[in-house]
């Protein structure tokens, strides 16, 4: 028997959980398996206020699922249900309590040899028990006429489906989120040094600026030194240019930032800050927030933890972690990482317990697994990423590395919410590329095409090994090279 649900008092919304299909006003939506389970969970608890914790326990069926992930999954499901305008009418938010799904739902079942309805009928649906029993005698002529009729109906269904797909394509952004809106390209130029001896400090500042500014939904960061030659003039009409200088004095370092808007008629914005090794994280963190405020991308409810590193207090530790983070977002593999494993192990031997350390350890193990196919590397990638996420579930890198590790284990439905959260919080090319891989693994070609288009539009520099992940995952485990 094929089960489906009619949501609401009319037949405008049909849900087919076994096929992960949702039909809204005649338009077909392919749901991720996780979203399908989430909608089925709401239907099973119709009329009940369900907390985010209960949703996480029942739908994800694992520990350490943050409310942010639950919120993102519900937001995506609302988009598929065309329930995006406040106040929400299908999945309602009950302040400080949870979520309420409170609509009439009718369950229907079809025999496996019956055709699943693709076109909504205007007359009310009936259950199997309500259908009158009809006996017919079939002659050869009747069989021929019936065959022609079925063929004609099939062709009409295909035509309707194709037409529906074409007219729905402009609304793909609504289906997959609004992450393209109000985004500002930001090009970070290399730091200009007063003395060559200050190179390491300048690099620390640069990587912290990139890390902190990369945590904004409205900023798309690019490293000027890594841009394709053709991308430089392409970005110039829309991108903010960030240039910086560092000079040492008797009390530490003076850093100056200059922000030049695309509109050259506007005067550049100059920001300065003084720091020493002891207050590096606070001083540069405050500078990052000031940049976001000047660019008008820091909202009133902006969480300082989104950009300021609060768990690391040693500049040397940050230098090691920053190198891995830089390589990760560039998609680089084993060859570029070199002896990075030994550096991470050195931090662990010193008793460091940073979530970014776990995330980078997971990234390194994932790249080793892609080269060797060793299941121990695969398990280490999963364990370390889960540890990073447990320590800071709001960290985009923790979510991205966990999503990557789950993809390598072919668990795309579990990877998807982590990658979606990472892409929504930090819209960079790697996150959208990993989302396209997740959708391809989940047999959702439309979603895979959408996210690959986003990746291609944002990518302005040469790609690393991770950007061939989709091809490498198609090889058997004993042939990863």
Secondary structure in CASP SS format (residue, H / E / C, confidence):
PFRMAT SS
TARGET T0000
AUTHOR 0000-0000-0000
METHOD secondary structure of the structure
MODEL  1
X C 1.00
X E 1.00
X E 1.00
X E 1.00
X E 1.00
X E 1.00
X E 1.00
X C 1.00
X C 1.00
X C 1.00
X C 1.00
X C 1.00
X E 1.00
X E 1.00
X E 1.00
X E 1.00
X H 1.00
X H 1.00
X H 1.00
X C 1.00
X E 1.00
X E 1.00
X E 1.00
X E 1.00
X C 1.00
X C 1.00
X E 1.00
X E 1.00
X E 1.00
X E 1.00
X C 1.00
X C 1.00
X H 1.00
X H 1.00
X H 1.00
X H 1.00
X H 1.00
X H 1.00
X H 1.00
X H 1.00
X H 1.00
X H 1.00
X H 1.00
X H 1.00
X C 1.00
X C 1.00
X C 1.00
X C 1.00
X E 1.00
X E 1.00
X C 1.00
X H 1.00
X H 1.00
X H 1.00
X H 1.00
X H 1.00
X H 1.00
X H 1.00
X H 1.00
X H 1.00
X C 1.00
X C 1.00
X C 1.00
X C 1.00
X C 1.00
X C 1.00
X H 1.00
X H 1.00
X H 1.00
X H 1.00
X H 1.00
X H 1.00
X H 1.00
X H 1.00
X H 1.00
X H 1.00
X H 1.00
X H 1.00
X H 1.00
X H 1.00
X C 1.00
X C 1.00
X C 1.00
X C 1.00
X C 1.00
X C 1.00
X C 1.00
X C 1.00
X C 1.00
X C 1.00
X E 1.00
X E 1.00
X E 1.00
X E 1.00
X C 1.00
X C 1.00
X C 1.00
X E 1.00
X E 1.00
X E 1.00
X E 1.00
X C 1.00
X C 1.00
X C 1.00
X E 1.00
X E 1.00
X E 1.00
X E 1.00
X E 1.00
X E 1.00
X C 1.00
X C 1.00
X C 1.00
X C 1.00
X C 1.00
X C 1.00
X C 1.00
X C 1.00
X C 1.00
X C 1.00
X C 1.00
X C 1.00
X C 1.00
X C 1.00
X C 1.00
X C 1.00
X C 1.00
X H 1.00
X H 1.00
X H 1.00
X C 1.00
X C 1.00
X C 1.00
X C 1.00
X C 1.00
X C 1.00
X C 1.00
X C 1.00
X C 1.00
X H 1.00
X H 1.00
X H 1.00
X H 1.00
X H 1.00
X H 1.00
X H 1.00
X H 1.00
X H 1.00
X H 1.00
X H 1.00
X H 1.00
X H 1.00
X H 1.00
X H 1.00
X H 1.00
X H 1.00
X H 1.00
X H 1.00
X H 1.00
X H 1.00
X H 1.00
X H 1.00
X H 1.00
X H 1.00
X H 1.00
X H 1.00
X H 1.00
X H 1.00
X H 1.00
X H 1.00
X H 1.00
X H 1.00
X H 1.00
X H 1.00
X H 1.00
X H 1.00
X C 1.00
X C 1.00
X C 1.00
X C 1.00
X C 1.00
X C 1.00
X C 1.00
X E 1.00
X E 1.00
X E 1.00
X E 1.00
X E 1.00
X C 1.00
X C 1.00
X C 1.00
X E 1.00
X E 1.00
X C 1.00
X C 1.00
X H 1.00
X H 1.00
X H 1.00
X H 1.00
X H 1.00
X H 1.00
X H 1.00
X H 1.00
X H 1.00
X H 1.00
X H 1.00
X H 1.00
X H 1.00
X H 1.00
X H 1.00
X H 1.00
X H 1.00
X H 1.00
X C 1.00
X C 1.00
X C 1.00
X C 1.00
X C 1.00
X E 1.00
X E 1.00
X E 1.00
X E 1.00
X E 1.00
X H 1.00
X H 1.00
X H 1.00
X E 1.00
X C 1.00
X H 1.00
X H 1.00
X H 1.00
X H 1.00
X H 1.00
X H 1.00
X H 1.00
X H 1.00
X C 1.00
X C 1.00
X C 1.00
X E 1.00
X E 1.00
X E 1.00
X E 1.00
X E 1.00
X E 1.00
X E 1.00
X E 1.00
X E 1.00
X E 1.00
X C 1.00
X C 1.00
X E 1.00
X E 1.00
X E 1.00
X E 1.00
X E 1.00
X E 1.00
X E 1.00
X E 1.00
X E 1.00
X C 1.00
X C 1.00
X C 1.00
X C 1.00
X C 1.00
X C 1.00
X C 1.00
X C 1.00
X E 1.00
X E 1.00
X E 1.00
X E 1.00
X E 1.00
X E 1.00
X E 1.00
X C 1.00
X C 1.00
X C 1.00
X C 1.00
X H 1.00
X H 1.00
X H 1.00
X H 1.00
X H 1.00
X H 1.00
X H 1.00
X H 1.00
X H 1.00
X H 1.00
X H 1.00
X H 1.00
X H 1.00
X H 1.00
X H 1.00
X C 1.00
X C 1.00
X C 1.00
X C 1.00
X C 1.00
X C 1.00
X C 1.00
X C 1.00
X C 1.00
X H 1.00
X H 1.00
X H 1.00
X C 1.00
X C 1.00
X C 1.00
X C 1.00
X C 1.00
X C 1.00
X C 1.00
X C 1.00
X H 1.00
X H 1.00
X H 1.00
X H 1.00
X H 1.00
X H 1.00
X H 1.00
X H 1.00
X H 1.00
X H 1.00
X H 1.00
X H 1.00
X H 1.00
X H 1.00
X H 1.00
X C 1.00
X C 1.00
X C 1.00
X C 1.00
X H 1.00
X H 1.00
X H 1.00
X H 1.00
X C 1.00
X C 1.00
X H 1.00
X H 1.00
X H 1.00
X H 1.00
X H 1.00
X H 1.00
X H 1.00
X H 1.00
X H 1.00
X H 1.00
X C 1.00
X C 1.00
X C 1.00
X C 1.00
X C 1.00
X H 1.00
X H 1.00
X H 1.00
X H 1.00
X H 1.00
X H 1.00
X H 1.00
X H 1.00
X H 1.00
X H 1.00
X H 1.00
X H 1.00
X H 1.00
X H 1.00
X H 1.00
X H 1.00
X H 1.00
X H 1.00
X C 1.00
X C 1.00
X H 1.00
X H 1.00
X H 1.00
X H 1.00
X H 1.00
X H 1.00
X H 1.00
X H 1.00
X H 1.00
X H 1.00
X H 1.00
X H 1.00
X H 1.00
X H 1.00
X H 1.00
X H 1.00
X H 1.00
X C 1.00
X C 1.00
X C 1.00
X C 1.00
X H 1.00
X H 1.00
X H 1.00
X H 1.00
X H 1.00
X H 1.00
X H 1.00
X H 1.00
X H 1.00
X H 1.00
X H 1.00
X H 1.00
X H 1.00
X C 1.00
X C 1.00
X C 1.00
X H 1.00
X H 1.00
X H 1.00
X H 1.00
X H 1.00
X H 1.00
X H 1.00
X H 1.00
X H 1.00
X H 1.00
X H 1.00
X H 1.00
X H 1.00
X H 1.00
X C 1.00
X C 1.00
X C 1.00
X H 1.00
X H 1.00
X H 1.00
X H 1.00
X H 1.00
X H 1.00
X H 1.00
X H 1.00
X H 1.00
X H 1.00
X H 1.00
X H 1.00
X H 1.00
X C 1.00
X C 1.00
X C 1.00
X H 1.00
X H 1.00
X H 1.00
X H 1.00
X H 1.00
X H 1.00
X H 1.00
X H 1.00
X H 1.00
X H 1.00
X H 1.00
X H 1.00
X H 1.00
X H 1.00
X C 1.00
X C 1.00
X E 1.00
X C 1.00
X C 1.00
X C 1.00
X H 1.00
X H 1.00
X H 1.00
X H 1.00
X H 1.00
X H 1.00
X H 1.00
X H 1.00
X H 1.00
X C 1.00
X C 1.00
X C 1.00
X C 1.00
X C 1.00
X C 1.00
X C 1.00
X C 1.00
END
